[in-house]
């Protein structure tokens, strides 16, 4: 894989997509979960998306059930949860793995290019956020405890 834009994945309805659709856009890629203490961050992520989407910014949610089974629902149930509870309009895709032997290529690349605290590669919990510039370079990784609102300065620098 030569670029983040070469990566393919499924949307929540089973249709294949690829990140080339977002070429030239600043992306915040997040592993999400519906039953996590950080789940209310959906609200902040939606606010960021609404505030900056017309300037070339997108939030991309990738649900993951690898952390204490905090995302047990089907793709359809996840979509409904996000829309009903948080009014999410940014794309939330099909459930994937972010760690282990079945790690999705999106997260393999993100983790390779932006290590966590102490240089760790593994995603430690739900709502780890990766900021990708308009050229497809991963520029920053944010801990799950980092609120979406506190990412504004980094986003604005890339827009």
ChimeraX commands (.cxc) that place a marker at each C-alpha (Angstrom):
marker #1 position 0.00,0.00,0.00 radius 0.5
marker #1 position 1.58,3.24,-1.11 radius 0.5
marker #1 position -0.91,5.75,0.30 radius 0.5
marker #1 position -3.83,6.11,2.67 radius 0.5
marker #1 position -5.90,6.82,-0.43 radius 0.5
marker #1 position -5.38,3.23,-1.65 radius 0.5
marker #1 position -7.23,1.75,1.34 radius 0.5
marker #1 position -10.65,0.20,0.78 radius 0.5
marker #1 position -13.31,-0.50,3.41 radius 0.5
marker #1 position -17.05,-1.10,3.67 radius 0.5
marker #1 position -19.59,1.54,4.50 radius 0.5
marker #1 position -22.34,0.68,6.99 radius 0.5
marker #1 position -24.51,-0.66,4.17 radius 0.5
marker #1 position -21.95,-3.12,2.81 radius 0.5
marker #1 position -20.78,-1.04,-0.15 radius 0.5
marker #1 position -17.05,-0.84,-0.81 radius 0.5
marker #1 position -15.54,2.61,-0.46 radius 0.5
marker #1 position -12.01,3.94,-0.46 radius 0.5
marker #1 position -10.29,6.86,1.15 radius 0.5
marker #1 position -9.45,8.41,-2.22 radius 0.5
marker #1 position -12.94,9.96,-1.97 radius 0.5
marker #1 position -11.43,12.24,0.69 radius 0.5
marker #1 position -8.30,13.27,-1.22 radius 0.5
marker #1 position -7.61,16.95,-0.60 radius 0.5
marker #1 position -9.65,16.89,2.63 radius 0.5
marker #1 position -8.43,17.10,6.21 radius 0.5
marker #1 position -9.65,13.93,7.92 radius 0.5
marker #1 position -10.14,13.05,11.55 radius 0.5
marker #1 position -10.37,9.26,11.72 radius 0.5
marker #1 position -11.79,7.86,14.95 radius 0.5
marker #1 position -12.49,4.38,16.30 radius 0.5
marker #1 position -15.89,4.66,17.95 radius 0.5
marker #1 position -18.19,2.70,20.26 radius 0.5
marker #1 position -21.77,3.18,21.46 radius 0.5
marker #1 position -21.39,1.94,25.05 radius 0.5
marker #1 position -18.18,3.64,26.11 radius 0.5
marker #1 position -17.56,6.35,28.67 radius 0.5
marker #1 position -16.25,8.47,25.77 radius 0.5
marker #1 position -19.37,7.92,23.61 radius 0.5
marker #1 position -20.61,11.48,24.33 radius 0.5
marker #1 position -17.66,12.63,22.18 radius 0.5
marker #1 position -19.92,11.90,19.20 radius 0.5
marker #1 position -21.51,15.26,20.00 radius 0.5
marker #1 position -18.19,17.12,19.86 radius 0.5
marker #1 position -17.12,15.28,16.72 radius 0.5
marker #1 position -20.38,16.26,15.03 radius 0.5
marker #1 position -19.86,19.90,16.05 radius 0.5
marker #1 position -16.37,19.86,14.52 radius 0.5
marker #1 position -17.71,18.31,11.35 radius 0.5
marker #1 position -20.51,20.87,11.07 radius 0.5
marker #1 position -18.18,23.78,11.79 radius 0.5
marker #1 position -15.44,22.84,9.29 radius 0.5
marker #1 position -16.98,20.59,6.62 radius 0.5
marker #1 position -17.39,23.48,4.17 radius 0.5
marker #1 position -13.68,24.26,4.57 radius 0.5
marker #1 position -12.54,20.77,3.55 radius 0.5
marker #1 position -12.75,18.78,6.79 radius 0.5
marker #1 position -14.42,15.45,7.52 radius 0.5
marker #1 position -14.78,13.16,10.52 radius 0.5
marker #1 position -14.72,9.45,9.67 radius 0.5
marker #1 position -16.03,7.04,12.30 radius 0.5
marker #1 position -14.97,3.40,12.37 radius 0.5
marker #1 position -16.89,1.44,15.03 radius 0.5
marker #1 position -14.88,-1.17,16.89 radius 0.5
marker #1 position -15.94,-3.84,19.39 radius 0.5
marker #1 position -12.47,-4.76,20.65 radius 0.5
marker #1 position -12.60,-2.89,23.94 radius 0.5
marker #1 position -14.82,-4.64,26.51 radius 0.5
marker #1 position -17.51,-5.30,23.87 radius 0.5
marker #1 position -18.59,-1.67,23.90 radius 0.5
marker #1 position -19.83,-1.79,20.29 radius 0.5
marker #1 position -21.94,-4.98,20.14 radius 0.5
marker #1 position -24.59,-3.77,17.69 radius 0.5
marker #1 position -24.97,-4.41,13.99 radius 0.5
marker #1 position -23.90,-1.76,11.50 radius 0.5
marker #1 position -27.56,-0.75,11.13 radius 0.5
marker #1 position -28.02,-0.45,14.90 radius 0.5
marker #1 position -24.85,1.64,15.18 radius 0.5
marker #1 position -26.09,4.05,12.49 radius 0.5
marker #1 position -29.42,4.43,14.23 radius 0.5
marker #1 position -27.77,4.97,17.63 radius 0.5
marker #1 position -25.48,7.68,16.27 radius 0.5
marker #1 position -28.27,9.55,14.49 radius 0.5
marker #1 position -30.92,9.27,17.19 radius 0.5
marker #1 position -28.71,10.00,20.21 radius 0.5
marker #1 position -26.15,12.44,18.79 radius 0.5
marker #1 position -27.51,13.67,15.45 radius 0.5
marker #1 position -24.40,12.36,13.68 radius 0.5
marker #1 position -24.21,13.31,10.01 radius 0.5
marker #1 position -20.53,12.54,9.40 radius 0.5
marker #1 position -19.78,9.13,7.85 radius 0.5
marker #1 position -19.75,6.16,10.24 radius 0.5
marker #1 position -18.65,2.99,8.49 radius 0.5
marker #1 position -18.83,-0.75,9.04 radius 0.5
marker #1 position -17.38,-2.20,12.24 radius 0.5
marker #1 position -13.65,-3.06,12.04 radius 0.5
marker #1 position -10.73,-4.21,14.21 radius 0.5
marker #1 position -8.07,-1.67,15.16 radius 0.5
marker #1 position -5.64,-4.08,16.86 radius 0.5
marker #1 position -4.49,-7.67,16.49 radius 0.5
marker #1 position -4.04,-9.94,13.52 radius 0.5
marker #1 position -7.24,-8.72,11.85 radius 0.5
marker #1 position -6.42,-5.01,12.15 radius 0.5
marker #1 position -8.00,-3.12,9.29 radius 0.5
marker #1 position -5.46,-1.56,6.88 radius 0.5
marker #1 position -6.76,1.94,7.70 radius 0.5
marker #1 position -5.64,1.54,11.30 radius 0.5
marker #1 position -2.42,-0.29,10.40 radius 0.5
marker #1 position -1.35,2.76,8.43 radius 0.5
marker #1 position -2.57,5.25,11.04 radius 0.5
marker #1 position -0.74,3.44,13.85 radius 0.5
marker #1 position 2.45,3.14,11.80 radius 0.5
marker #1 position 2.52,6.85,11.06 radius 0.5
marker #1 position 1.41,8.20,14.45 radius 0.5
marker #1 position 2.48,6.28,17.53 radius 0.5
marker #1 position 0.79,6.61,20.88 radius 0.5
marker #1 position 2.14,7.57,24.29 radius 0.5
marker #1 position 5.64,6.18,24.81 radius 0.5
marker #1 position 5.86,5.17,21.15 radius 0.5
marker #1 position 3.26,2.43,21.41 radius 0.5
marker #1 position 1.59,1.32,18.22 radius 0.5
marker #1 position -1.59,-0.24,19.62 radius 0.5
marker #1 position -4.81,1.70,19.94 radius 0.5
marker #1 position -5.48,1.70,23.68 radius 0.5
marker #1 position -9.21,2.47,23.73 radius 0.5
marker #1 position -12.25,3.73,21.87 radius 0.5
marker #1 position -12.24,7.28,20.52 radius 0.5
marker #1 position -8.55,7.41,19.65 radius 0.5
marker #1 position -8.38,10.14,17.01 radius 0.5
marker #1 position -5.99,10.47,14.07 radius 0.5
marker #1 position -5.64,13.74,12.15 radius 0.5
marker #1 position -4.69,13.40,8.47 radius 0.5
marker #1 position -3.70,16.37,6.29 radius 0.5
marker #1 position -4.96,17.17,2.78 radius 0.5
marker #1 position -2.08,15.19,1.25 radius 0.5
marker #1 position -2.91,12.02,3.17 radius 0.5
marker #1 position -0.17,12.28,5.81 radius 0.5
marker #1 position -1.05,11.33,9.37 radius 0.5
marker #1 position 0.04,14.35,11.38 radius 0.5
marker #1 position -1.22,13.71,14.89 radius 0.5
marker #1 position -2.74,11.12,17.18 radius 0.5
marker #1 position -5.03,12.14,20.03 radius 0.5
marker #1 position -5.75,10.04,23.10 radius 0.5
marker #1 position -9.31,8.86,23.77 radius 0.5
marker #1 position -9.54,11.30,26.68 radius 0.5
marker #1 position -8.75,14.26,24.38 radius 0.5
marker #1 position -11.99,16.06,23.68 radius 0.5
marker #1 position -12.82,16.82,20.05 radius 0.5
marker #1 position -13.06,20.52,20.94 radius 0.5
marker #1 position -9.43,20.59,22.05 radius 0.5
marker #1 position -8.35,19.50,18.53 radius 0.5
marker #1 position -9.57,22.74,16.91 radius 0.5
marker #1 position -6.17,24.48,16.71 radius 0.5
marker #1 position -4.60,21.46,15.01 radius 0.5
marker #1 position -7.49,21.20,12.54 radius 0.5
marker #1 position -7.41,24.90,11.69 radius 0.5
marker #1 position -3.67,24.76,10.96 radius 0.5
marker #1 position -4.34,22.14,8.28 radius 0.5
marker #1 position -7.33,23.80,6.60 radius 0.5
marker link #1:1,2 radius 0.2
marker link #1:2,3 radius 0.2
marker link #1:3,4 radius 0.2
marker link #1:4,5 radius 0.2
marker link #1:5,6 radius 0.2
marker link #1:6,7 radius 0.2
marker link #1:7,8 radius 0.2
marker link #1:8,9 radius 0.2
marker link #1:9,10 radius 0.2
marker link #1:10,11 radius 0.2
marker link #1:11,12 radius 0.2
marker link #1:12,13 radius 0.2
marker link #1:13,14 radius 0.2
marker link #1:14,15 radius 0.2
marker link #1:15,16 radius 0.2
marker link #1:16,17 radius 0.2
marker link #1:17,18 radius 0.2
marker link #1:18,19 radius 0.2
marker link #1:19,20 radius 0.2
marker link #1:20,21 radius 0.2
marker link #1:21,22 radius 0.2
marker link #1:22,23 radius 0.2
marker link #1:23,24 radius 0.2
marker link #1:24,25 radius 0.2
marker link #1:25,26 radius 0.2
marker link #1:26,27 radius 0.2
marker link #1:27,28 radius 0.2
marker link #1:28,29 radius 0.2
marker link #1:29,30 radius 0.2
marker link #1:30,31 radius 0.2
marker link #1:31,32 radius 0.2
marker link #1:32,33 radius 0.2
marker link #1:33,34 radius 0.2
marker link #1:34,35 radius 0.2
marker link #1:35,36 radius 0.2
marker link #1:36,37 radius 0.2
marker link #1:37,38 radius 0.2
marker link #1:38,39 radius 0.2
marker link #1:39,40 radius 0.2
marker link #1:40,41 radius 0.2
marker link #1:41,42 radius 0.2
marker link #1:42,43 radius 0.2
marker link #1:43,44 radius 0.2
marker link #1:44,45 radius 0.2
marker link #1:45,46 radius 0.2
marker link #1:46,47 radius 0.2
marker link #1:47,48 radius 0.2
marker link #1:48,49 radius 0.2
marker link #1:49,50 radius 0.2
marker link #1:50,51 radius 0.2
marker link #1:51,52 radius 0.2
marker link #1:52,53 radius 0.2
marker link #1:53,54 radius 0.2
marker link #1:54,55 radius 0.2
marker link #1:55,56 radius 0.2
marker link #1:56,57 radius 0.2
marker link #1:57,58 radius 0.2
marker link #1:58,59 radius 0.2
marker link #1:59,60 radius 0.2
marker link #1:60,61 radius 0.2
marker link #1:61,62 radius 0.2
marker link #1:62,63 radius 0.2
marker link #1:63,64 radius 0.2
marker link #1:64,65 radius 0.2
marker link #1:65,66 radius 0.2
marker link #1:66,67 radius 0.2
marker link #1:67,68 radius 0.2
marker link #1:68,69 radius 0.2
marker link #1:69,70 radius 0.2
marker link #1:70,71 radius 0.2
marker link #1:71,72 radius 0.2
marker link #1:72,73 radius 0.2
marker link #1:73,74 radius 0.2
marker link #1:74,75 radius 0.2
marker link #1:75,76 radius 0.2
marker link #1:76,77 radius 0.2
marker link #1:77,78 radius 0.2
marker link #1:78,79 radius 0.2
marker link #1:79,80 radius 0.2
marker link #1:80,81 radius 0.2
marker link #1:81,82 radius 0.2
marker link #1:82,83 radius 0.2
marker link #1:83,84 radius 0.2
marker link #1:84,85 radius 0.2
marker link #1:85,86 radius 0.2
marker link #1:86,87 radius 0.2
marker link #1:87,88 radius 0.2
marker link #1:88,89 radius 0.2
marker link #1:89,90 radius 0.2
marker link #1:90,91 radius 0.2
marker link #1:91,92 radius 0.2
marker link #1:92,93 radius 0.2
marker link #1:93,94 radius 0.2
marker link #1:94,95 radius 0.2
marker link #1:95,96 radius 0.2
marker link #1:96,97 radius 0.2
marker link #1:97,98 radius 0.2
marker link #1:98,99 radius 0.2
marker link #1:99,100 radius 0.2
marker link #1:100,101 radius 0.2
marker link #1:101,102 radius 0.2
marker link #1:102,103 radius 0.2
marker link #1:103,104 radius 0.2
marker link #1:104,105 radius 0.2
marker link #1:105,106 radius 0.2
marker link #1:106,107 radius 0.2
marker link #1:107,108 radius 0.2
marker link #1:108,109 radius 0.2
marker link #1:109,110 radius 0.2
marker link #1:110,111 radius 0.2
marker link #1:111,112 radius 0.2
marker link #1:112,113 radius 0.2
marker link #1:113,114 radius 0.2
marker link #1:114,115 radius 0.2
marker link #1:115,116 radius 0.2
marker link #1:116,117 radius 0.2
marker link #1:117,118 radius 0.2
marker link #1:118,119 radius 0.2
marker link #1:119,120 radius 0.2
marker link #1:120,121 radius 0.2
marker link #1:121,122 radius 0.2
marker link #1:122,123 radius 0.2
marker link #1:123,124 radius 0.2
marker link #1:124,125 radius 0.2
marker link #1:125,126 radius 0.2
marker link #1:126,127 radius 0.2
marker link #1:127,128 radius 0.2
marker link #1:128,129 radius 0.2
marker link #1:129,130 radius 0.2
marker link #1:130,131 radius 0.2
marker link #1:131,132 radius 0.2
marker link #1:132,133 radius 0.2
marker link #1:133,134 radius 0.2
marker link #1:134,135 radius 0.2
marker link #1:135,136 radius 0.2
marker link #1:136,137 radius 0.2
marker link #1:137,138 radius 0.2
marker link #1:138,139 radius 0.2
marker link #1:139,140 radius 0.2
marker link #1:140,141 radius 0.2
marker link #1:141,142 radius 0.2
marker link #1:142,143 radius 0.2
marker link #1:143,144 radius 0.2
marker link #1:144,145 radius 0.2
marker link #1:145,146 radius 0.2
marker link #1:146,147 radius 0.2
marker link #1:147,148 radius 0.2
marker link #1:148,149 radius 0.2
marker link #1:149,150 radius 0.2
marker link #1:150,151 radius 0.2
marker link #1:151,152 radius 0.2
marker link #1:152,153 radius 0.2
marker link #1:153,154 radius 0.2
marker link #1:154,155 radius 0.2
marker link #1:155,156 radius 0.2
marker link #1:156,157 radius 0.2
marker link #1:157,158 radius 0.2
marker link #1:158,159 radius 0.2
view
